């Protein structure tokens, strides 16, 4: 139902940004961008426009205030607000996180392994409130009080790492959303932060074995982590040593540790190429040693086991294989095949234990786990590993993934399982017997009954004949006669898979008769590396036609109808929404595009913007290649807005977003309104956060309630 239909008082018109034509020229093609100037965040008219957009959006959705509050109340009522994660053993401690009702952020804690009624194999039962011998490592709520002037400000805590001796905690904070962090070290004996604070750091930290040396990364002007630094606890940050600098703008630099604690691992990676260097964790001042020099298009990562590196690589293996190589001489001619390439199985990850190798795989779009036992008298790395066994996967579609498994010598695997109807479930698997023990299943308050809902796999057919999977869920009593409303979600980029997992927030739609579907379009990783490659670069248009094919399938099979079908996606998924809006606006009654990458042609032409250069391997470089320019121009949502009736659109932006500039959605909204003056387009701009939106959990639930209210209103259920 249109928001303008509510109430009798006339509503103000949408904000209009003045046209300031900017001529853009590439490969002899001249384009005029009337709203190019919105990129200038120092122009006071830009902030005024975003503020006006928020006022307009609030006015146009004012009639939904009661529904938003009801949805927020529903969301909150289903969640156990005072809760905790399942403790995981690391050394002499059980580590876990807990939340407290009324508090926005998590509390990081630990308990001694030795204690009344405790053993080293069974996680202790913690009440969710402070225990007598609990140690609070970091309370993010108290941190927010110390760091934020506004209690509703932004706080992101990253890079939490306890030192190998369990005496210190490294952690980093971002209070704007720009993903540039201040790194601190806390003494876990006194509970106090040390004097030094290292500004402008990026993702990734790693301790050396001395509990004193800390490696961290720094970003360049484009927010690309490109330097590795070494800090000695207790010294001034100005005395830190630059260990490594990555000059190639396509590559990010990251740092971590092998599970056995033998090495600090430094990885340089672009979208399709990687190189790993190692530093002995007991010799932190050693020069990083290259394991395998980078080769364009070759990716690899490693773990370590008793003097042997275990590599996961796509070298001569489209869907990846696992090889072993001596740590002292890891040259390629020393590699031994452990798990060969399989055309129907994509290996996403490898986890190494003293007595087992665990692989995380995908087959037919389902994420699953395989366990392989090593010989009791020691591993033989000169031959293929046995097949092992698969961890049970009782539903299709569903997903399984590894949890925290920090102990190299552990004989148990912590993993999680979920489907669109089964809440997230935490298991400890006995690696030898294959028997899993359910440690915790997400509790859904209010009497959630999984048997009332049904999930299934559907397949749409793309224009080129490719079958595209969808994961679908609805209540069992919802009729398949075209009368049910439906929300179709999609992403389709970076080989990122949108797995079918449970969300209690989604119940607010399902219990109102909605069908929810995930379109596993090309560009994602659900069906292996080829599925990804067929949705990137010059093949990127497949992503959009796949999504439209899924929408048509839902309508043709009478899951829903076009006047009741809503699409949703964010970031690269927002590009998907924008492209689908241009291709088939008649298929959807409404769309939600969150921080959408809708001005990708102009962004990819500007190598001064954050992340542009590294993104060329995903999207192509339109400045250097006329064919890339032509294809990208053909699908970029901003360039392809046309005079037609568009669906009801809710668009979001983040002023501090370093990944998708706020101006992309802001420009797109202006152009949509100009092309469809009678249409309805709303822009909601977060002025104090970045790409991920609000940081507190209650703020995030309020944000989701806003989106859900928009979706319900679009299909006539907003009253």
WOZIBEL-V90953 format. One record per residue. N is the residue number from 0. SS is DSSP state (hx for helix, st for strand, lp for the rest). Layout:
BEGIN
N,SS
N,SS
END
This chain:
BEGIN
0,lp
1,lp
2,hx
3,hx
4,hx
5,lp
6,lp
7,lp
8,lp
9,lp
10,lp
11,lp
12,lp
13,lp
14,lp
15,lp
16,lp
17,lp
18,lp
19,lp
20,lp
21,st
22,st
23,st
24,st
25,st
26,lp
27,lp
28,st
29,st
30,st
31,st
32,st
33,lp
34,lp
35,hx
36,hx
37,hx
38,hx
39,lp
40,lp
41,lp
42,lp
43,hx
44,hx
45,hx
46,hx
47,hx
48,hx
49,hx
50,hx
51,hx
52,hx
53,hx
54,hx
55,hx
56,hx
57,hx
58,hx
59,hx
60,lp
61,hx
62,hx
63,hx
64,hx
65,hx
66,hx
67,hx
68,hx
69,hx
70,hx
71,hx
72,hx
73,hx
74,hx
75,hx
76,hx
77,hx
78,st
79,lp
80,lp
81,lp
82,st
83,st
84,lp
85,lp
86,lp
87,st
88,st
89,st
90,lp
91,lp
92,st
93,st
94,st
95,st
96,st
97,st
98,st
99,lp
100,lp
101,lp
102,lp
103,lp
104,lp
105,lp
106,st
107,st
108,st
109,st
110,st
111,st
112,lp
113,lp
114,lp
115,lp
116,lp
117,lp
118,lp
119,lp
120,lp
121,lp
122,lp
123,lp
124,lp
125,lp
126,lp
127,lp
128,lp
129,lp
130,lp
131,lp
132,lp
133,lp
134,st
135,st
136,st
137,st
138,st
139,hx
140,hx
141,hx
142,hx
143,hx
144,hx
145,hx
146,hx
147,lp
148,lp
149,lp
150,lp
151,lp
152,lp
153,lp
154,lp
155,st
156,st
157,st
158,st
159,st
160,st
161,st
162,lp
163,lp
164,lp
165,lp
166,lp
167,st
168,st
169,st
170,st
171,st
172,st
173,st
174,lp
175,lp
176,lp
177,lp
178,lp
179,lp
180,st
181,st
182,st
183,st
184,st
185,st
186,st
187,lp
188,lp
189,lp
190,lp
191,st
192,st
193,st
194,st
195,st
196,st
197,st
198,st
199,st
200,st
201,lp
202,lp
203,lp
204,st
205,st
206,st
207,lp
208,lp
209,lp
210,lp
211,lp
212,st
213,st
214,st
215,st
216,st
217,st
218,st
219,lp
220,lp
221,lp
222,lp
223,lp
224,st
225,st
226,st
227,st
228,st
229,st
230,st
231,st
232,lp
233,lp
234,lp
235,lp
236,hx
237,hx
238,hx
239,lp
240,st
241,st
242,st
243,st
244,st
245,lp
246,lp
247,lp
248,lp
249,lp
250,lp
251,st
252,st
253,st
254,st
255,st
256,st
257,lp
258,lp
259,lp
260,lp
261,lp
262,st
263,st
264,st
265,st
266,st
267,st
268,st
269,lp
270,lp
271,lp
272,lp
273,st
274,st
275,st
276,st
277,st
278,st
279,st
280,lp
281,lp
282,lp
283,lp
284,lp
285,lp
286,lp
287,lp
288,st
289,st
290,st
291,st
292,lp
293,lp
294,lp
295,lp
296,lp
297,lp
298,lp
299,st
300,st
301,st
302,st
303,st
304,st
305,lp
306,lp
307,st
308,st
309,st
310,st
311,st
312,st
313,lp
314,lp
315,lp
316,lp
317,lp
318,lp
319,lp
320,st
321,st
322,st
323,st
324,st
325,st
326,lp
327,lp
328,lp
329,lp
330,lp
331,hx
332,hx
333,hx
334,lp
335,st
336,st
337,st
338,st
339,lp
340,lp
341,st
342,lp
343,lp
344,st
345,st
346,st
347,st
348,st
349,st
350,st
351,st
352,lp
353,lp
354,lp
355,st
356,st
357,st
358,st
359,st
360,st
361,st
362,st
363,lp
364,lp
365,st
366,st
367,st
368,st
369,st
370,st
371,st
372,st
373,lp
374,lp
375,lp
376,lp
377,lp
378,lp
379,lp
380,lp
381,lp
382,lp
383,lp
384,lp
385,lp
386,lp
387,lp
388,st
389,st
390,lp
391,lp
392,lp
393,lp
394,lp
395,lp
396,lp
397,lp
398,st
399,st
400,st
401,st
402,lp
403,lp
404,lp
405,lp
406,lp
407,lp
408,lp
409,lp
410,lp
411,st
412,st
413,st
414,st
415,st
416,st
417,st
418,lp
419,lp
420,lp
421,lp
422,lp
423,lp
424,st
425,st
426,st
427,st
428,st
429,st
430,lp
431,lp
432,lp
433,lp
434,lp
435,st
436,st
437,st
438,st
439,st
440,st
441,lp
442,lp
443,st
444,lp
445,lp
446,lp
447,lp
448,lp
449,hx
450,hx
451,hx
452,st
453,st
454,st
455,st
456,st
457,st
458,st
459,st
460,st
461,lp
462,lp
463,lp
464,lp
465,lp
466,st
467,st
468,st
469,st
470,st
471,st
472,st
473,st
474,st
475,lp
476,lp
477,lp
478,lp
479,lp
480,lp
481,lp
482,lp
483,lp
484,lp
485,st
486,st
487,st
488,st
489,st
490,lp
491,lp
492,lp
493,lp
494,lp
495,lp
496,lp
497,lp
498,lp
499,lp
500,lp
501,lp
502,lp
503,hx
504,hx
505,hx
506,hx
507,hx
508,hx
509,hx
510,lp
511,lp
512,lp
513,lp
514,st
515,st
516,st
517,st
518,st
519,lp
520,lp
521,lp
522,lp
523,lp
524,lp
525,lp
526,lp
527,lp
528,hx
529,hx
530,hx
531,hx
532,hx
533,lp
534,lp
535,lp
536,hx
537,hx
538,hx
539,lp
540,hx
541,hx
542,hx
543,hx
544,hx
545,hx
546,hx
547,hx
548,hx
549,hx
550,hx
551,hx
552,hx
553,hx
554,hx
555,hx
556,lp
557,lp
558,lp
559,lp
560,lp
561,hx
562,hx
563,hx
564,st
565,st
566,st
567,st
568,st
569,st
570,lp
571,hx
572,hx
573,hx
574,hx
575,hx
576,hx
577,hx
578,hx
579,hx
580,hx
581,hx
582,hx
583,lp
584,hx
585,hx
586,hx
587,lp
588,lp
589,st
590,st
591,st
592,st
593,st
594,lp
595,lp
596,lp
597,lp
598,lp
599,hx
600,hx
601,hx
602,hx
603,hx
604,hx
605,lp
606,lp
607,lp
608,lp
609,lp
610,lp
611,hx
612,hx
613,hx
614,hx
615,hx
616,hx
617,hx
618,hx
619,lp
620,lp
621,lp
622,lp
623,lp
624,lp
625,hx
626,hx
627,hx
628,hx
629,hx
630,hx
631,hx
632,hx
633,hx
634,hx
635,lp
636,lp
637,hx
638,hx
639,hx
640,lp
641,lp
642,lp
643,lp
644,lp
645,lp
646,lp
647,st
648,st
649,st
650,st
651,st
652,st
653,st
654,lp
655,lp
656,lp
657,lp
658,lp
659,lp
660,lp
661,hx
662,hx
663,hx
664,hx
665,hx
666,hx
667,hx
668,hx
669,hx
670,hx
671,hx
672,hx
673,hx
674,hx
675,lp
676,lp
677,lp
678,lp
679,lp
680,st
681,st
682,st
683,st
684,st
685,st
686,lp
687,lp
688,lp
689,lp
690,lp
691,lp
692,lp
693,lp
694,lp
695,lp
696,hx
697,hx
698,hx
699,hx
700,hx
701,hx
702,hx
703,hx
704,hx
705,hx
706,hx
707,hx
708,hx
709,hx
710,hx
711,hx
712,hx
713,hx
714,lp
715,lp
716,lp
717,lp
718,lp
END
